[in-house]
């Protein structure tokens, strides 16, 4: 369970890791492989999931499934909550 929570946090922090973590690595990778701008965010997400997986192994908590699910929920969390709130508000009004 703790690995899942770490993965949710990692997914949520992905946009904040794009500039300081993924951008320098992307510049290094671009020596051999051309990268599109949207792929830097994807690289940041992959790095954050890798970090969450390492923390999960160190804490002996969680599996690959829960790490990926937690990271995905964390990444899209604000949009999921917004969509849920809009649906609840729409049902109350209508």
RAHU-V657750 format. One record per residue. PSI is psi as a letter, one per 20 degrees, with the letter a starting at -180 (* if undefined). Layout:
# RAHU-V657750
psi->[PSI	PSI]
This chain:
# RAHU-V657750
psi->[h	h	h	g	g	h	h	g	g	g	g	h	i	g	h	i	i	g	g	h	g	h	g	h	h	g	h	g	h	i	h	h	p	p	q	q	h	h	i	g	h	g	g	g	g	g	h	h	h	g	g	h	g	g	h	g	g	h	i	l	p	r	r	h	g	h	g	g	g	g	g	g	h	g	g	j	g	h	h	g	g	g	g	g	g	h	g	g	h	g	h	h	h	*]
